[in-house]
Amino acid sequence: GRKSVAELAAFVSRSRIWKMRAAANYDFTSWRADIKTCLLQAGLHNKDQTFLLAESQITSEEILDDVSQLIDSAELVNLYQGSDIEAIAQACTPSCHERSLEPSSSSIFKTYISRVRTHLHFALVLDPSSQCFLARMRR
């Protein structure tokens, strides 16, 4: 159904498919680790990434809040640690030079966010007839 079509679209566009790991102990911290890895692949390596998120995998509304933020701005507050920021600076500084931008922390991060916006895609697999979907739309 919907999930297969989303996977086919990602495959046709040569995008790597990311999914939440099905585990009893999968929590918001696990989600943040998975999405950070996906974002770094998109932003550091310029590789198309499709994060496939099925309704049955949404274990907390915080996950949907993060997805909303990512769709809106391509960034999440307090996601990256020092080593991540160093990797971002190392990968995006040459792009700043190519675009005649001063490689400040601001322009480096804007370059990274621009790459993420270009290469990150979300496929939300939701059932419009479900009660959860209707409740979420009313919020």
Secondary structure, 3 states (H helix, E strand, C coil): CHHHHHHHHHHHCCCEEEECCCCCCCCHHHHHHHHHHHHHHHHHHCCCEEEEEEHHHCCCHHHHHHHHHHHHHCCCCCCCCHHHHHHHHHHHHHHHHHCCCCCCHHHHHHHHHHHHHHHEEEEEECCCCCHHHHHHHHC
